[in-house]
């Protein structure tokens, strides 16, 4: 009930992101049901039915990735003292977020089931003059356990992934080697687990101790026979401090591995394209019906782009600050270095999808896309782009405090917009040519 109330009371932008998860879940659920329908209509071709089910895995992974990104940007599940006071700590909020994700995905699965039954003619008359009869196994009774299992696949995986990503964990040691930190009573994450004793509290003059009372300094005690004269504390006017840019995170360590996996994927694809067909899982209609090695090469290429993108994003931020940077380049570079992991991974997935689309464009059979192939491509592409936009929204939420402080200190809004545009331009200048180069190298073996 609480998850329903939080879902209903969210802002329109949050509702739009949840609607995207619902649409992606509906498309993926429809693809899974179509794979089951093909298996029912062709009981003598188990290999083809298995291949269609395997090709549903990329849309499933893309939908789960989008659901996790949307859950991370949901402002309703952030720990706050007001919610923690009534028992809604980080663990309960994690459960609420997982339940909200499951509700969005279940709604999409129900929509997929309604469309599937309508196209089969189970609800009304047969639409499209029975054109989808063979693919959807019209006239054959649907197995209820199998249908429910396929429809529950996306909600279960998405909610489990959200619960794993948002699980409350004890934070690691401080960067300076101090004590470990853990969640506080009201859901805060800044409380030190090792408490200070009363002796150290007063001995070092931190707050009103016997030594250095009210001064914050360690002063010697007066000798015997002397009179201690307390000087009145002088109040200093409160001056707003200039917000310090946080130190950038260390560079991600996946850049060498990403380059190696990308090179291995291109090499495997080039070698497999010249081999004979090994009877492996068939590719979709628009792709060449080659051996399984071509598919393995494409998967390795996509994984390599996803691995090297965070390191490449960090390198872009480092290059923006090179050679005596000004305020604009410093803001843009530090922002990219801070958000390298958060922005880089979805950006690498988008580059992989774009390179695959560019590589398939010049193929002679590129016009033979079937409706299910087009639906799967639309789900994967839409989820990749939506995940990248959602990650950008999350990064903007994280730096909202620094942005507000800079505006209070008189920083022009045009400078902040210029820094954002500079970050986007730097990423486009690096990842755009990289996508085209990878697409050209991937298309060379396929055009033989």
N, C-alpha and C positions, 0 to 999 in steps of 0.2 A: 504493500500500500504506500509506503514511504517513497519507493522508487517511482511509482506512478505519479505521486504528487510532485516530486522533484522534476520528473519528465514534463509534466504539464505546465509547470511554472517557469520553465527555462526561457531564455531570450530567443528571439527569432533566428539569430545566427546559429545558436546551438541546435535548435530544432531543424534547421536546414542541414546541418552536418549529420544529424541522426537520420534524416530522410534519405541522405545519400547512402548511408549504411543499409537502410531498408531496401532501396532500389538495387544496390549491389547484391544483397542477399537474395532478392527475388530473381535476378538474372542468373545467379549461380545455382539456385534451387531448380530453376527451369531447365538448365543444362543437365543437371543430375537426373532429373525425371526423364528428360529426353534420352539420355543414355540407357536408362532402365527400359524405356519404351522400345528402343532399338533392339535390346537384348530379348525382349518378349516377342517382337515381330520376326526376329531371325535367330531362332534357337539353335540352328546348325552352324552359326558363325560366332563361337565364343571369343575368338581372338579379336575380331573387329569390335565386338561389344566391350571387351576389356580395354582396347585402345581408346574408344570413345570415353570410357570412364576415367582413364588415366589423363586424357586431355582436359578433364574438368578440374584437375588439381591446381593449375595456375590461377583460374578464377577463384577457387576456394582460398588459396593463399593470399591473393590480392584483396579479397573481401575481409579476411581476418586482419590483415595489415591495416586496412582502412579503419576497421572497428577499434583497434588498439589506439591508433592516432587520434580518433575522435574522442575516445574515453580520456586520453591524457589532457586534452584541451577543455574538458568540461569543467566550468567554474563551480558547479554545484557540489563536486566531490572533493574540493580542496579542504584540508583541515582548517577549521576555524574555532576559536574559543566558544562561540555561541552554540555550535553543534556538539562540541566535545563535552560541554557542561551537562548535556542531557543524555550522554552515553554514546554519542556518534563519534567515536574516535577514528583513527586511520583504518582499522580493520573493518569496522562497520561501513565506512564510506566506500571501501574497496568492494564490499559485497553489494552495496547499492549500485555502484558503477557496473559491476558484472551483471546484475539483474537488469539494469537499463539496457545494456548491450544485448542481452538475451531477448528482451522484449522487442527491440528494433529488428533483430534478425528473425524472430519468430513471425513477426508481421510480414516481412518480406517472403518468408517461406510459404505462408498462407496465400499470399498473392500469387506466387508461382504455381501453387497447386490449383487455384481457381482458373488461371489462364490455361494450364495444362489440361484440365478437365474440359474446359470450354472448347479447346482446339480438337480434343478427341471426340467431341459430340456427346459427352456424358451429361452435360447440364442442359444444353439446348440442341438445336439441329447442327449438323456437320457444317462448319464454316469453310470458306474457300473451296467449296465443291469437293471436299474430301481430299485436297492436295496433300495434307499432312497425315494421311491415314497410315502410310507405311512407316514413317519415322516415329509416330506416337503410339503405334500398336492399337489403333482404334478397333473396338469390338472384342478385344482381349481383356479379361478381368485383371485389374491391377492388384498385385499383392500388397495388402495393407501393411504388414511389418516392414517390407522392403521400402515402401514409399515413405513411411514415417521415419525410418532410419536415415534415408537420404536427406529428407527435409530437416532432420534434427542435427545433421552433421555440421552445418555452418553455425547455428546458434551455440552448440556445445563447444566447438573449437574457439569461437570468438569470445565467449564469456570466460572460458578457461584461460585464454591468452591475456585478457584484460585483468583477471584476478592475479595472474602470475606477474605481470608487469607492474601493477599498482599495489603489490603486496607490501605491508609495512615491515621494514627491515631495520635493524640496528645499524646506524651509520658507522663508517669506518673511522680510524683515528684521524685526528686533525692534521692538516698539512704540515704544521710545525712540530708534529710528534707528540701532541698533547693527549689528553685522555679521550676515550671514545665518547661519542654522543648518542643519545637515544631519544625516542619520542617522550615528550613531557606529559603531564597530566591532561592538558587540554589539546593534545595533538600537535604541539610545537615540536620542531626538530632541532632546537638549538640548546637544549639542556645538557650539561655535562654530566656523564654518568657518575664520575668520582667526585663526591661532594667535599667541600673544604670544611675543615674543623673550625671551632670557635677561636682556637688560639691563633691560627693563621689569619683568620678574619680580622682580628684586632691587632695582631702583632705587626703586620705589614701596612697598617694604616689605610686599609681599603675603604672602609666606611665607618667613621666615628669610633675608631678604636682608641685605646688609651694613649697610644703613641701616634702623634700626628692627627689628632681628632679634627675632622673636617678639612684637613689640608691635603690628604692623600700622600703625605711624605713620612718617612721613617725618621722621627726626631728623637733625640735622647731624652730620658726622664730627668727632671730637675733633681739636683743634689739635696741632701738633708739640710734643713735649716734655711732653705731659701723659699721664697714665696713665688709660686707659679702665677704669672700674670697672663691671662688669656686675652689675646687680641681679637677684636671683633672681625668676623669674616666679611670680606669685601665682595659684594655681589657684582659680577661682571655681566655685561649685557650678552644675551644669547645671540650668537652669530652663526648663521647657517653655513655649514661647511660645504666646501665644494666636493661633489661626489667623485670619488676616485674610481677610475675604471678598474674592474677586477683584473687580476693577473690572468692571462689566457691559459687555458688548459694545455697540457702537453699534447704534442702532435699525435694523432691516432697512429697506431702501429700496423694498420692493415694495408698501407700503400704498397710495400714490396710484394706482399702476398696477393693483392689484387692484380698487380701487373703480371705476376707469374701465372695466376689462374686465367687471366684474360688471354695471354699468349698461348697457354695450353689449350684453351677452348678453340681459338682460331686454328691452331695446328691440327687438333682432332677433327674439326670440321673439314679442313682442306684435305686431310688424308682420307676421311670417310667418303667424301664426295666422289672420289675416283674409284671406290670399291664397288663391288656388285651388291645388289640388294640381299640382305641377310634374313629377310622375312620377319623383321622386327615390327614394332607397332607402326602402323601407317600414319603419315602426317596428314593434316587437314587438306581440303580440296585445293587451296591456293598454294600449297607448298609442294615441292618436288617429292615424289614417292621414293626417297632414297633410303639408305640403310639407317640403322639406329644410331650410328656414330654421328650423323649430322645433327640429330636431336640432342645428343650428349654434348656436342660442341657448342650448340646454341645455349644450352643450360650453363655450361662452364663460362661462356662469355658473359652471360647475365650476372652470374655470381661474381665474376671478376670485376665488373663495373660497379656492383654494389659494395665490394670490399675496398676498392681504391678511391671511391668518391669522397669519403670523409677526409682522408689524407690530402687529396687534391684540393678540397675546399679549404683546409687549414693552410696549405701552401699558397693559395690565392690571397688569403688574409695576410700572410707574411709578406708577400710581394707588394701588396698595397701600401705597406708601411715602410718600404725600403726607400733609401735615398732621401733623408730629411723630410719626413711626412708632415703635412699640416694637420689642422684639426679635422678636416673632412676625411682625409685618407686614414687618419688615426682611428676615428670612430668606425669607419667602414671596415678597416683591417681587423681591429680588435673584435668587432661584432662577428666577422666570419670565423675567426679563430675560436671564439667562444661557442659558436653554434655549428662547428664543423661536423660533429657526430650527428646532431639532431637534423640538420638540413642535408648533410652529405648522403646518408643512406637512401632516403626517398628520392633524392636527385639522381643517384646512381641507377635506381630502378627505372625512373623515367627515361634516362639515357638508354638503358637496355631495351625498353619497349620501343622507343623512337628508332633506334638502330635496326631493330627487327623489322619495323614497318618500312623503313627506307630500303632495307635489303630486299624485301619482297616486292617492291614496286616495279623494277624492270623485268621481273620474271615473265615468261610468255604465258603462263597460266594464272597470272594475277587476277584475271577477271572471273575466275571460276569460284569465287567465294560463295559458299552456301550460307543460308540464314543462320544456322547454328554457329558456324565459324565466325561470321560477322558479329554475332551476339557475344561470343567468348572474347573476341578481340576488343569489343567495346567495353566489356566489363573490366578487363585487365587494364586497358588504357585509362578508362575513367577512374578506376580505383588508384592507379599510380599517380595521376595528376591531382586527384582530390587529397591523397595522402601528403603530397608535397605541399599543397596549399595549407593543409591543416598543420603541418609541421612549422610552416612560416607563421601561422597564427600563434602557435605555442611559443615560438621564439619571441614574438612581439609581446606576448603576455609576460614572459620572464624578464624582459628588459623595460617593462613599463615604469618601474620605480626610478631607474636611472634616467629615463626620458623625461619623466615628470620633474625630477630634480633639476635637470638641465634647463627645462623651460622656466622653472621658478627663478633660476639664476640669470635669466635673460638671454639664453641661447636662442638664436633665430630658428623658427620652425623650418625655414627653407634649408638650413644646414642639416637638420635631421632627415628631411626628405631627400636631400642630395646624397647623404651617406647611404640611405636605403637604395637609391637608384644606382649608386656606385657599386654596392655589393651585388645587385642583380646584374649589372653590366659586366662585372668581372667574372661572375659565374657563367654567364652566357658566352663570353669571349673564350673561356677555357673549355667548357663542356660541349658547346656547339660544334667546333671542329673535331673534338674527340668522338662525338656521336657519328659524324659523317665519315670519319676515317674507319671506325669500327664497322659501320654499315657497308662501306665499300669493300673492306677486307672479307666480310662475311658473305657478300654477294658474289665475289669472284669464283669460288668453287661451285656455286649453284648455277652460274650462267654457262657452264661448260655443256 
